[in-house]
Amino acid sequence: MTTPKIALVTDTDASLPREVAARHRIWQVPIMVHFGDESLRAVYDLDDAATFARIREEGRLPTTAAPAPGQFVDAFLEAFEQGAEQVLCFTVSSKVSGTWKAAQAARAMLPQRDITVVDSRSLSMGEGFMVLAAAEAIAAGASVNEAIAAAEWTREHTHLFAALATLKYLAMSGRVSHMAAKMAGVLNIRPILTIQNGELALLEKTRTRRKAWQRVIALARQHIGERPPQRLSILHINALEEARAFEKMLCEAMPCPEERLYAELTPGLSVHAGEGLVGVAFVAE
């Protein structure tokens, strides 16, 4: 009995670079970004640089929204038209987005098709690494259930730590007060984020960029033994030069795999954290 052909679908909150998704034949359904009445597709219509250029120009944050179920229907049907017999879809954590519900609604619209929708309970490269693990498992002949198991193992061994550059964007979104953001700017406070219970969460606060980066590296080292992690991604929001400097510090302080992935958070997530964020996500046993 041959293994059915399985197509992978995810959303752009997985932070997977388009060329990486294309290499693994992964469909990415875009999170929607709304500037007033204008709706744009994250990654496809605008990247992080374009997003923040427009934020500076307009002086306000856009809103973000889950894809419509019809966008998932289109991706599912395209995958079947290209020869898939089954579709496996991973979505960003249902705790931060209605994307999982949209994908489930799309599945219900295609009752004759073999579609499995999984809530990743993660985001950014935490989700992205899960999708890549499933893709590699499928390429090796895994079933849908085996691919899900590989993805879930990856989630349980994934860590993400990142340093914010500013609280300005959190103030613009109403998540912190403008006074708190102003005081943080005066004191040069750089909050550190991680993934907790399927959400980006504030872990602790440090002062100065260098100390924040050093703390992120120290946190990463706590979860890595003597061997390099299985997967590693340098994360940033419109801060490629800073990301390269951070990568140099990171790999001087701990073992890094030869293959490292650079990933923007992408606009569906980045508008909530703000440009200048730099961090790392990795899978360690």
PASEBA-1860 file (N, C-alpha, C; in nm, 3 decimals):
! residues 285
1> MTTPKIAL> 0.085/-0.120/0.000/0.000/0.000/0.000/0.088/0.125/0.000 ~ 0.070/0.212/-0.099/0.154/0.331/-0.108/0.096/0.441/-0.019 ~ 0.185/0.528/0.030/0.142/0.639/0.113/0.072/0.742/0.026 ~ -0.046/0.791/0.067/-0.116/0.892/-0.013/-0.032/1.019/-0.026 ~ -0.053/1.090/-0.135/0.015/1.217/-0.152/-0.048/1.319/-0.059 ~ 0.035/1.382/0.023/-0.013/1.474/0.125/0.042/1.613/0.097 ~ -0.048/1.711/0.087/-0.007/1.850/0.069/-0.012/1.922/0.203 ~ 0.079/2.016/0.221/0.086/2.094/0.344/0.039/2.237/0.319
9> VTDTDASL> -0.047/2.284/0.407/-0.095/2.422/0.402/-0.073/2.484/0.539 ~ -0.032/2.611/0.540/-0.019/2.684/0.666/-0.058/2.828/0.640 ~ -0.026/2.917/0.735/-0.056/3.059/0.717/0.073/3.139/0.732 ~ 0.068/3.265/0.697/0.192/3.345/0.696/0.241/3.380/0.836 ~ 0.161/3.356/0.940/0.211/3.377/1.076/0.316/3.273/1.114 ~ 0.339/3.173/1.029/0.446/3.075/1.053/0.584/3.135/1.026 ~ 0.589/3.256/0.970/0.715/3.327/0.944/0.808/3.254/0.848 ~ 0.755/3.162/0.770/0.840/3.089/0.675/0.873/3.177/0.555
17> PREVAARH> 1.001/3.196/0.524/1.035/3.268/0.402/0.972/3.200/0.281 ~ 0.931/3.279/0.183/0.858/3.223/0.069/0.940/3.119/-0.006 ~ 1.072/3.142/-0.016/1.154/3.047/-0.090/1.164/2.913/-0.017 ~ 1.160/2.916/0.116/1.164/2.793/0.195/1.032/2.718/0.178 ~ 0.921/2.791/0.184/0.791/2.728/0.164/0.782/2.667/0.025 ~ 0.832/2.738/-0.074/0.827/2.687/-0.211/0.910/2.560/-0.226 ~ 1.025/2.557/-0.161/1.114/2.440/-0.171/1.046/2.315/-0.117 ~ 0.965/2.333/-0.015/0.896/2.218/0.048/0.752/2.204/0.000
25> RIWQVPIM> 0.714/2.280/-0.101/0.579/2.276/-0.157/0.473/2.296/-0.048 ~ 0.491/2.404/0.027/0.399/2.440/0.134/0.315/2.559/0.089 ~ 0.183/2.544/0.094/0.095/2.656/0.063/0.084/2.746/0.186 ~ 0.097/2.877/0.167/0.082/2.972/0.277/-0.037/3.064/0.251 ~ -0.135/3.057/0.338/-0.253/3.144/0.328/-0.223/3.271/0.406 ~ -0.243/3.388/0.346/-0.198/3.511/0.412/-0.292/3.563/0.521 ~ -0.232/3.605/0.632/-0.302/3.686/0.730/-0.331/3.821/0.663 ~ -0.445/3.881/0.694/-0.484/4.006/0.630/-0.445/4.126/0.717
33> VHFGDESL> -0.398/4.230/0.650/-0.357/4.354/0.717/-0.442/4.467/0.661 ~ -0.507/4.542/0.749/-0.601/4.645/0.705/-0.552/4.785/0.744 ~ -0.520/4.864/0.644/-0.494/5.007/0.665/-0.620/5.081/0.625 ~ -0.700/5.118/0.725/-0.828/5.180/0.693/-0.915/5.082/0.616 ~ -0.962/5.124/0.499/-1.048/5.040/0.417/-0.969/4.951/0.321 ~ -0.838/4.964/0.321/-0.755/4.886/0.228/-0.709/4.756/0.294 ~ -0.737/4.646/0.229/-0.697/4.514/0.280/-0.579/4.461/0.200 ~ -0.475/4.421/0.269/-0.353/4.372/0.205/-0.317/4.236/0.264
41> RAVYDLDD> -0.254/4.154/0.181/-0.215/4.020/0.222/-0.073/4.022/0.278 ~ -0.057/3.980/0.404/0.077/3.972/0.461/0.165/3.884/0.373 ~ 0.289/3.926/0.357/0.392/3.858/0.278/0.372/3.880/0.128 ~ 0.252/3.859/0.077/0.230/3.868/-0.067/0.217/4.012/-0.115 ~ 0.150/4.096/-0.037/0.132/4.236/-0.077/0.226/4.330/-0.004 ~ 0.270/4.294/0.113/0.363/4.380/0.187/0.443/4.298/0.287 ~ 0.570/4.336/0.301/0.657/4.271/0.398/0.671/4.362/0.520 ~ 0.760/4.326/0.612/0.774/4.407/0.733/0.823/4.547/0.702
49> AATFARIR> 0.918/4.561/0.609/0.972/4.693/0.576/0.863/4.784/0.522 ~ 0.782/4.734/0.429/0.675/4.814/0.371/0.569/4.846/0.476 ~ 0.544/4.753/0.565/0.445/4.775/0.671/0.485/4.892/0.759 ~ 0.610/4.892/0.804/0.651/4.997/0.897/0.678/5.130/0.827 ~ 0.712/5.126/0.700/0.720/5.251/0.624/0.584/5.319/0.621 ~ 0.481/5.239/0.602/0.347/5.295/0.597/0.300/5.339/0.735 ~ 0.336/5.265/0.838/0.299/5.305/0.975/0.361/5.441/1.007 ~ 0.488/5.461/0.970/0.553/5.590/0.995/0.484/5.701/0.915
57> EEGRLPTT> 0.445/5.670/0.793/0.380/5.769/0.708/0.243/5.808/0.761 ~ 0.165/5.711/0.810/0.028/5.737/0.853/0.016/5.766/1.002 ~ 0.121/5.730/1.079/0.117/5.757/1.222/0.020/5.670/1.300 ~ -0.015/5.554/1.245/-0.107/5.463/1.314/-0.077/5.320/1.273 ~ -0.119/5.228/1.357/-0.101/5.086/1.326/-0.217/5.037/1.241 ~ -0.191/4.942/1.152/-0.302/4.874/1.085/-0.364/4.773/1.179 ~ -0.477/4.719/1.142/-0.534/4.605/1.215/-0.503/4.479/1.136 ~ -0.506/4.366/1.202/-0.482/4.239/1.134/-0.602/4.148/1.155
65> AAPAPGQF> -0.620/4.056/1.062/-0.736/3.966/1.070/-0.700/3.831/1.012 ~ -0.769/3.729/1.060/-0.751/3.594/1.007/-0.795/3.592/0.860 ~ -0.739/3.500/0.781/-0.790/3.483/0.644/-0.936/3.441/0.647 ~ -1.005/3.473/0.541/-1.143/3.425/0.527/-1.140/3.275/0.495 ~ -1.244/3.200/0.534/-1.247/3.057/0.500/-1.226/3.032/0.352 ~ -1.278/3.121/0.267/-1.262/3.102/0.122/-1.118/3.101/0.077 ~ -1.031/3.173/0.150/-0.889/3.171/0.114/-0.828/3.033/0.140 ~ -0.872/2.969/0.247/-0.826/2.832/0.274/-0.886/2.735/0.172
73> VDAFLEAF> -1.014/2.753/0.138/-1.076/2.669/0.036/-0.994/2.675/-0.093 ~ -0.955/2.795/-0.133/-0.877/2.811/-0.256/-0.744/2.736/-0.248 ~ -0.676/2.746/-0.132/-0.548/2.676/-0.116/-0.568/2.525/-0.116 ~ -0.670/2.478/-0.045/-0.697/2.334/-0.042/-0.726/2.281/-0.183 ~ -0.813/2.350/-0.256/-0.849/2.304/-0.390/-0.730/2.306/-0.485 ~ -0.646/2.408/-0.472/-0.527/2.414/-0.557/-0.436/2.295/-0.529 ~ -0.422/2.260/-0.401/-0.338/2.146/-0.365/-0.395/2.017/-0.424 ~ -0.526/1.999/-0.417/-0.587/1.879/-0.475/-0.573/1.879/-0.627
81> EQGAEQVL> -0.588/1.995/-0.688/-0.575/2.003/-0.834/-0.434/1.969/-0.880 ~ -0.337/1.992/-0.793/-0.198/1.961/-0.827/-0.158/1.819/-0.788 ~ -0.257/1.737/-0.753/-0.230/1.595/-0.733/-0.235/1.543/-0.591 ~ -0.262/1.631/-0.495/-0.269/1.583/-0.357/-0.391/1.494/-0.336 ~ -0.377/1.395/-0.250/-0.489/1.310/-0.212/-0.539/1.346/-0.072 ~ -0.451/1.407/0.006/-0.485/1.453/0.141/-0.423/1.590/0.162 ~ -0.484/1.670/0.247/-0.427/1.800/0.285/-0.411/1.803/0.436 ~ -0.295/1.845/0.480/-0.267/1.865/0.623/-0.239/2.013/0.642
89> CFTVSSKV> -0.319/2.077/0.727/-0.309/2.222/0.746/-0.275/2.254/0.890 ~ -0.169/2.332/0.909/-0.131/2.382/1.041/-0.159/2.531/1.047 ~ -0.226/2.575/1.153/-0.254/2.718/1.166/-0.186/2.776/1.289 ~ -0.172/2.908/1.288/-0.122/2.980/1.405/-0.213/2.952/1.523 ~ -0.158/2.963/1.642/-0.231/2.932/1.765/-0.370/2.996/1.768 ~ -0.468/2.916/1.804/-0.605/2.967/1.814/-0.620/3.067/1.928 ~ -0.519/3.078/2.014/-0.526/3.175/2.123/-0.497/3.317/2.076 ~ -0.438/3.331/1.956/-0.401/3.464/1.909/-0.474/3.503/1.781
97> SGTWKAAQ> -0.548/3.411/1.721/-0.608/3.440/1.591/-0.727/3.349/1.565 ~ -0.818/3.396/1.480/-0.929/3.313/1.435/-0.894/3.229/1.314 ~ -0.766/3.217/1.282/-0.722/3.145/1.162/-0.761/2.997/1.168 ~ -0.745/2.935/1.285/-0.780/2.793/1.298/-0.928/2.773/1.269 ~ -1.013/2.861/1.321/-1.157/2.851/1.295/-1.188/2.869/1.147 ~ -1.116/2.960/1.080/-1.138/2.981/0.937/-1.100/2.857/0.857 ~ -0.989/2.793/0.895/-0.946/2.672/0.826/-1.043/2.557/0.851 ~ -1.095/2.548/0.973/-1.194/2.445/1.005/-1.322/2.468/0.923
105> AARAMLPQ> -1.363/2.594/0.910/-1.482/2.625/0.830/-1.459/2.587/0.684 ~ -1.338/2.610/0.635/-1.306/2.573/0.497/-1.311/2.422/0.478 ~ -1.261/2.349/0.575/-1.266/2.203/0.568/-1.410/2.155/0.560 ~ -1.499/2.219/0.638/-1.640/2.179/0.638/-1.707/2.209/0.504 ~ -1.652/2.304/0.429/-1.707/2.337/0.297/-1.669/2.234/0.191 ~ -1.573/2.148/0.224/-1.525/2.047/0.130/-1.539/1.908/0.194 ~ -1.660/1.865/0.225/-1.680/1.742/0.304/-1.634/1.615/0.234 ~ -1.622/1.618/0.102/-1.579/1.498/0.030/-1.428/1.485/0.022
113> RDITVVDS> -1.358/1.586/0.073/-1.211/1.586/0.063/-1.148/1.544/0.196 ~ -1.030/1.487/0.187/-0.957/1.440/0.305/-0.867/1.554/0.354 ~ -0.915/1.630/0.451/-0.844/1.748/0.501/-0.835/1.740/0.653 ~ -0.715/1.759/0.704/-0.694/1.761/0.849/-0.639/1.899/0.887 ~ -0.704/1.963/0.984/-0.661/2.095/1.030/-0.610/2.084/1.173 ~ -0.491/2.136/1.197/-0.425/2.124/1.328/-0.396/2.265/1.382 ~ -0.438/2.290/1.504/-0.401/2.411/1.576/-0.258/2.393/1.626 ~ -0.166/2.471/1.572/-0.025/2.452/1.609/0.001/2.484/1.756
121> RSLSMGEG> -0.086/2.568/1.815/-0.065/2.617/1.952/0.070/2.686/1.965 ~ 0.113/2.744/1.852/0.239/2.817/1.850/0.228/2.928/1.747 ~ 0.339/2.996/1.722/0.338/3.104/1.624/0.481/3.134/1.579 ~ 0.491/3.219/1.478/0.620/3.251/1.416/0.694/3.121/1.384 ~ 0.825/3.117/1.405/0.899/2.998/1.369/0.870/2.880/1.461 ~ 0.803/2.903/1.574/0.753/2.790/1.651/0.656/2.710/1.568 ~ 0.569/2.780/1.497/0.477/2.716/1.402/0.553/2.671/1.277 ~ 0.643/2.757/1.229/0.717/2.726/1.106/0.799/2.599/1.117
129> FMVLAAAE> 0.866/2.580/1.230/0.945/2.459/1.249/0.855/2.334/1.249 ~ 0.734/2.348/1.305/0.640/2.235/1.303/0.605/2.197/1.159 ~ 0.579/2.297/1.077/0.542/2.271/0.938/0.659/2.207/0.864 ~ 0.780/2.256/0.888/0.898/2.199/0.822/0.920/2.054/0.867 ~ 0.897/2.026/0.994/0.913/1.888/1.043/0.811/1.797/0.976 ~ 0.688/1.846/0.960/0.586/1.766/0.892/0.622/1.745/0.746 ~ 0.674/1.849/0.681/0.713/1.838/0.540/0.821/1.734/0.521 ~ 0.920/1.734/0.609/1.029/1.637/0.597/0.979/1.496/0.626
137> AIAAGASV> 0.889/1.483/0.721/0.833/1.351/0.751/0.754/1.298/0.632 ~ 0.674/1.384/0.570/0.594/1.343/0.454/0.686/1.304/0.338 ~ 0.791/1.380/0.318/0.886/1.349/0.210/0.951/1.214/0.231 ~ 0.962/1.173/0.359/1.022/1.042/0.392/0.918/0.931/0.393 ~ 0.793/0.963/0.359/0.690/0.859/0.348/0.594/0.850/0.464 ~ 0.595/0.951/0.553/0.507/0.945/0.671/0.361/0.963/0.633 ~ 0.274/0.909/0.717/0.130/0.931/0.704/0.096/1.067/0.765 ~ -0.030/1.108/0.751/-0.073/1.233/0.814/-0.052/1.228/0.964
145> NEAIAAAE> -0.092/1.119/1.029/-0.076/1.110/1.174/0.070/1.111/1.216 ~ 0.154/1.046/1.137/0.298/1.046/1.169/0.357/1.185/1.149 ~ 0.311/1.257/1.047/0.359/1.393/1.024/0.315/1.485/1.137 ~ 0.192/1.468/1.185/0.144/1.547/1.298/0.228/1.517/1.422 ~ 0.259/1.391/1.444/0.341/1.352/1.560/0.479/1.417/1.553 ~ 0.537/1.420/1.434/0.669/1.484/1.416/0.659/1.633/1.445 ~ 0.552/1.694/1.400/0.533/1.837/1.423/0.513/1.867/1.572 ~ 0.435/1.784/1.638/0.409/1.807/1.780/0.534/1.783/1.865
153> WTREHTHL> 0.615/1.684/1.826/0.744/1.664/1.895/0.828/1.790/1.881 ~ 0.829/1.846/1.760/0.908/1.967/1.735/0.858/2.082/1.821 ~ 0.725/2.099/1.830/0.671/2.207/1.915/0.720/2.195/2.058 ~ 0.720/2.072/2.110/0.757/2.052/2.250/0.906/2.077/2.275 ~ 0.985/2.080/2.169/1.129/2.102/2.183/1.174/2.235/2.123 ~ 1.080/2.322/2.093/1.111/2.452/2.034/1.109/2.561/2.140 ~ 1.205/2.651/2.130/1.214/2.766/2.220/1.232/2.891/2.136 ~ 1.174/2.999/2.181/1.187/3.128/2.111/1.209/3.237/2.216
161> FAALATLK> 1.311/3.317/2.191/1.339/3.432/2.277/1.374/3.550/2.186 ~ 1.317/3.665/2.216/1.342/3.782/2.132/1.339/3.908/2.215 ~ 1.418/4.007/2.175/1.425/4.134/2.245/1.355/4.242/2.164 ~ 1.260/4.310/2.227/1.195/4.423/2.163/1.290/4.542/2.160 ~ 1.278/4.623/2.056/1.360/4.743/2.047/1.293/4.861/2.115 ~ 1.161/4.858/2.126/1.086/4.971/2.178/0.948/4.924/2.223 ~ 0.887/5.002/2.311/0.748/4.978/2.350/0.652/5.068/2.274 ~ 0.706/5.148/2.183/0.623/5.245/2.110/0.506/5.179/2.040
169> YLAMSGRV> 0.531/5.066/1.976/0.425/5.002/1.897/0.322/4.935/1.987 ~ 0.366/4.886/2.102/0.270/4.831/2.198/0.181/4.942/2.253 ~ 0.238/5.063/2.268/0.157/5.177/2.311/0.058/5.217/2.203 ~ 0.102/5.215/2.079/0.012/5.251/1.968/-0.105/5.155/1.959 ~ -0.083/5.029/1.996/-0.189/4.929/1.989/-0.276/4.927/2.115 ~ -0.233/5.004/2.217/-0.309/5.008/2.342/-0.270/4.901/2.441 ~ -0.168/4.822/2.410/-0.130/4.712/2.501/-0.054/4.764/2.622 ~ 0.014/4.877/2.608/0.074/4.944/2.723/0.040/5.092/2.710
177> SHMAAKMA> 0.053/5.165/2.819/0.021/5.308/2.813/0.133/5.385/2.744 ~ 0.097/5.499/2.688/0.199/5.584/2.625/0.301/5.632/2.729 ~ 0.254/5.656/2.850/0.346/5.700/2.956/0.447/5.589/2.987 ~ 0.399/5.464/2.996/0.491/5.353/3.023/0.592/5.338/2.910 ~ 0.546/5.354/2.786/0.636/5.342/2.672/0.739/5.454/2.673 ~ 0.696/5.575/2.710/0.789/5.688/2.715/0.894/5.666/2.823 ~ 0.851/5.620/2.940/0.945/5.593/3.049/1.042/5.482/3.010 ~ 0.991/5.379/2.940/1.078/5.270/2.895/1.182/5.323/2.798
185> GVLNIRPI> 1.142/5.417/2.712/1.236/5.477/2.620/1.344/5.556/2.692 ~ 1.303/5.633/2.793/1.400/5.712/2.871/1.499/5.619/2.943 ~ 1.447/5.510/2.997/1.531/5.416/3.073/1.599/5.312/2.984 ~ 1.570/5.317/2.853/1.628/5.223/2.756/1.596/5.078/2.791 ~ 1.469/5.057/2.828/1.425/4.922/2.865/1.395/4.841/2.739 ~ 1.443/4.719/2.735/1.422/4.628/2.622/1.356/4.500/2.671 ~ 1.222/4.490/2.661/1.154/4.369/2.707/1.195/4.246/2.625 ~ 1.192/4.130/2.689/1.222/4.004/2.623/1.095/3.921/2.615
193> LTIQNGEL> 1.067/3.871/2.494/0.947/3.794/2.469/0.980/3.647/2.450 ~ 0.881/3.564/2.478/0.892/3.421/2.450/0.752/3.371/2.414 ~ 0.741/3.242/2.381/0.610/3.182/2.357/0.568/3.109/2.484 ~ 0.451/3.145/2.535/0.394/3.077/2.652/0.247/3.048/2.625 ~ 0.210/2.921/2.637/0.070/2.882/2.618/0.014/2.932/2.485 ~ 0.093/2.922/2.381/0.046/2.955/2.248/0.037/3.104/2.219 ~ 0.102/3.187/2.300/0.099/3.331/2.278/0.238/3.389/2.297 ~ 0.262/3.506/2.233/0.383/3.581/2.264/0.364/3.647/2.399
201> ALLEKTRT> 0.456/3.625/2.490/0.441/3.676/2.626/0.567/3.748/2.671 ~ 0.548/3.850/2.755/0.662/3.922/2.812/0.725/3.834/2.920 ~ 0.852/3.804/2.903/0.923/3.717/2.996/0.990/3.799/3.106 ~ 1.060/3.902/3.066/1.131/3.988/3.162/1.174/4.116/3.092 ~ 1.231/4.209/3.167/1.278/4.335/3.111/1.426/4.354/3.139 ~ 1.496/4.407/3.042/1.637/4.440/3.060/1.659/4.582/3.013 ~ 1.778/4.633/3.036/1.812/4.769/2.991/1.929/4.763/2.894 ~ 1.921/4.835/2.788/2.015/4.850/2.676/2.003/4.731/2.580
209> RRKAWQRV> 2.030/4.760/2.455/2.021/4.656/2.353/2.119/4.543/2.378 ~ 2.242/4.578/2.412/2.344/4.475/2.429/2.307/4.379/2.543 ~ 2.261/4.435/2.655/2.223/4.349/2.768/2.103/4.262/2.732 ~ 2.011/4.317/2.653/1.895/4.237/2.612/1.939/4.121/2.523 ~ 2.027/4.149/2.429/2.077/4.042/2.343/2.152/3.937/2.425 ~ 2.235/3.983/2.519/2.309/3.889/2.603/2.213/3.802/2.685 ~ 2.104/3.862/2.730/2.006/3.785/2.809/1.935/3.683/2.721 ~ 1.899/3.722/2.599/1.837/3.628/2.506/1.931/3.510/2.481
217> IALARQHI> 2.058/3.538/2.462/2.156/3.432/2.438/2.170/3.342/2.562 ~ 2.171/3.403/2.680/2.180/3.324/2.804/2.058/3.232/2.818 ~ 1.940/3.284/2.787/1.819/3.202/2.793/1.827/3.086/2.694 ~ 1.879/3.114/2.574/1.893/3.009/2.474/1.990/2.901/2.521 ~ 2.099/2.944/2.580/2.200/2.848/2.625/2.147/2.755/2.733 ~ 2.052/2.802/2.812/1.994/2.718/2.917/1.924/2.595/2.859 ~ 1.882/2.604/2.734/1.805/2.495/2.672/1.887/2.415/2.571 ~ 2.014/2.447/2.557/2.098/2.379/2.459/2.215/2.314/2.530
225> GERPPQRL> 2.240/2.191/2.496/2.354/2.120/2.554/2.483/2.152/2.478 ~ 2.564/2.050/2.463/2.692/2.070/2.395/2.678/2.065/2.244 ~ 2.568/2.006/2.197/2.550/1.992/2.052/2.465/2.106/1.998 ~ 2.484/2.144/1.873/2.400/2.248/1.814/2.255/2.203/1.809 ~ 2.160/2.297/1.817/2.019/2.260/1.805/1.990/2.202/1.667 ~ 1.883/2.123/1.658/1.847/2.061/1.530/1.813/2.165/1.424 ~ 1.743/2.268/1.466/1.704/2.377/1.376/1.726/2.509/1.450 ~ 1.760/2.612/1.374/1.779/2.743/1.435/1.742/2.851/1.335
233> SILHINAL> 1.669/2.949/1.384/1.630/3.061/1.299/1.661/3.192/1.370 ~ 1.720/3.286/1.299/1.738/3.421/1.348/1.615/3.501/1.307 ~ 1.548/3.557/1.407/1.424/3.631/1.383/1.451/3.782/1.387 ~ 1.379/3.854/1.306/1.390/4.001/1.315/1.267/4.065/1.253 ~ 1.247/4.192/1.289/1.141/4.272/1.227/1.207/4.393/1.164 ~ 1.226/4.388/1.035/1.286/4.498/0.959/1.418/4.543/1.022 ~ 1.501/4.446/1.059/1.627/4.477/1.128/1.734/4.377/1.087 ~ 1.757/4.365/0.958/1.849/4.262/0.909/1.993/4.286/0.957
241> EEARAFEK> 2.038/4.409/0.954/2.175/4.438/0.998/2.194/4.403/1.145 ~ 2.096/4.441/1.228/2.103/4.408/1.370/2.096/4.257/1.390 ~ 2.015/4.189/1.310/2.004/4.043/1.321/2.137/3.975/1.292 ~ 2.210/4.027/1.196/2.342/3.968/1.165/2.440/3.989/1.279 ~ 2.436/4.107/1.341/2.523/4.132/1.456/2.485/4.041/1.573 ~ 2.354/4.022/1.594/2.307/3.932/1.699/2.350/3.788/1.671 ~ 2.338/3.744/1.547/2.378/3.608/1.510/2.525/3.584/1.544 ~ 2.609/3.684/1.517/2.752/3.670/1.546/2.773/3.650/1.696
249> MLCEAMPC> 2.705/3.730/1.778/2.716/3.714/1.924/2.666/3.578/1.968 ~ 2.553/3.536/1.911/2.491/3.409/1.949/2.584/3.292/1.922 ~ 2.639/3.288/1.802/2.718/3.172/1.761/2.859/3.174/1.817 ~ 2.899/3.286/1.874/3.024/3.289/1.951/3.003/3.234/2.092 ~ 2.877/3.238/2.137/2.846/3.199/2.275/2.796/3.057/2.288 ~ 2.748/2.997/2.179/2.691/2.862/2.189/2.703/2.792/2.054 ~ 2.693/2.659/2.053/2.703/2.588/1.926/2.583/2.617/1.837 ~ 2.609/2.650/1.712/2.504/2.678/1.615/2.514/2.581/1.498
257> PEERLYAE> 2.402/2.538/1.443/2.409/2.452/1.325/2.462/2.532/1.206 ~ 2.519/2.461/1.110/2.573/2.530/0.993/2.462/2.598/0.914 ~ 2.349/2.532/0.904/2.236/2.590/0.830/2.148/2.667/0.926 ~ 2.139/2.799/0.904/2.057/2.886/0.988/1.962/2.966/0.899 ~ 1.841/2.976/0.945/1.736/3.038/0.866/1.710/3.179/0.917 ~ 1.712/3.276/0.827/1.672/3.411/0.863/1.523/3.425/0.835 ~ 1.448/3.477/0.931/1.304/3.488/0.913/1.252/3.620/0.970 ~ 1.176/3.692/0.888/1.099/3.805/0.939/0.977/3.749/1.011
265> LTPGLSVH> 0.926/3.821/1.110/0.806/3.772/1.176/0.687/3.775/1.080 ~ 0.687/3.865/0.986/0.582/3.893/0.886/0.473/3.980/0.948 ~ 0.405/4.062/0.867/0.319/4.168/0.919/0.206/4.124/1.012 ~ 0.153/4.003/0.995/0.046/3.959/1.083/0.086/3.957/1.230 ~ 0.216/3.937/1.255/0.268/3.938/1.391/0.348/4.064/1.423 ~ 0.422/4.112/1.324/0.520/4.218/1.351/0.456/4.348/1.396 ~ 0.333/4.378/1.348/0.269/4.503/1.389/0.241/4.505/1.539 ~ 0.237/4.389/1.602/0.208/4.381/1.744/0.335/4.393/1.830
273> AGEGLVGV> 0.452/4.375/1.769/0.577/4.380/1.844/0.660/4.502/1.809 ~ 0.658/4.542/1.682/0.731/4.662/1.642/0.866/4.633/1.581 ~ 0.905/4.720/1.486/1.030/4.697/1.416/1.149/4.710/1.511 ~ 1.256/4.643/1.474/1.376/4.642/1.556/1.390/4.518/1.642 ~ 1.281/4.439/1.653/1.291/4.314/1.731/1.395/4.223/1.669 ~ 1.474/4.160/1.755/1.572/4.060/1.712/1.566/3.944/1.810 ~ 1.576/3.823/1.759/1.570/3.708/1.848/1.610/3.580/1.781 ~ 1.583/3.470/1.848/1.620/3.338/1.798/1.511/3.238/1.833
281> AFVAE> 1.489/3.145/1.741/1.402/3.031/1.767/1.484/2.907/1.732 ~ 1.469/2.800/1.810/1.549/2.681/1.784/1.479/2.557/1.837 ~ 1.518/2.444/1.782/1.468/2.314/1.826/1.584/2.238/1.888 ~ 1.573/2.209/2.018/1.680/2.138/2.089/1.620/2.017/2.157 ~ 1.694/1.907/2.155/1.645/1.785/2.222/1.652/1.803/2.373
END
